[in-house]
Amino acid sequence: MHGPASPAWLLVALCAATGAYCLLRMRSGVEDQRRAAGGEAVMGFGMAAMAVPAAVFTPPAWAWAGGAVVFGAAGLRGLWAARAGRRHLHHLVEAGAMVYMAAVM
């Protein structure tokens, strides 16, 4: 993330808070909601990691390939869940965007 540090840290905090909220949603009694919240938590924490300013922490080059693999697996899981209903297609789109961002980084 380029530019001033304060907006970058606000983005990190927002994404991490979203991931934490999704972890709390995983305590739901409905299995479908738990699975959806788990995927969204992975995406939230992944976005938080990508938004950390490079001046603070620059991950090794292999970390981005690892992220692409993790989010690719999340995309396959989203594709598998989408066969039950179209309401899960957004997970596939989110995972594709994260794979693209990890590849670009």
Residue pairs with C-beta under 8 A, 6 or more apart in sequence:
1 8
1 11
1 50
1 51
1 52
1 53
1 54
5 53
5 55
8 51
8 52
8 53
9 53
11 47
11 48
11 51
12 48
12 51
12 52
13 48
15 44
15 45
15 47
15 48
15 51
16 44
16 45
16 48
17 44
18 40
18 44
18 47
19 40
19 41
19 42
19 43
19 44
19 45
19 48
20 41
20 44
21 44
22 37
22 38
22 40
22 41
22 44
23 37
23 41
25 33
25 34
25 37
25 40
26 34
26 37
26 38
26 41
27 34
28 34
28 37
35 81
36 81
36 88
36 91
39 74
39 77
39 78
39 91
39 94
39 95
40 91
40 94
42 70
42 71
42 74
43 71
43 74
43 94
43 95
43 98
46 67
46 70
46 71
46 98
47 98
49 59
49 67
50 67
50 101
50 102
50 105
64 102
64 103
64 105
65 102
67 98
67 102
67 105
68 99
68 102
68 103
71 95
71 98
71 99
71 102
72 95
72 99
74 91
74 95
74 98
75 91
75 92
75 95
75 96
75 99
77 91
77 95
78 88
78 89
78 91
78 92
78 94
78 95
79 92
81 88
81 91
82 88
82 89
82 91
82 92
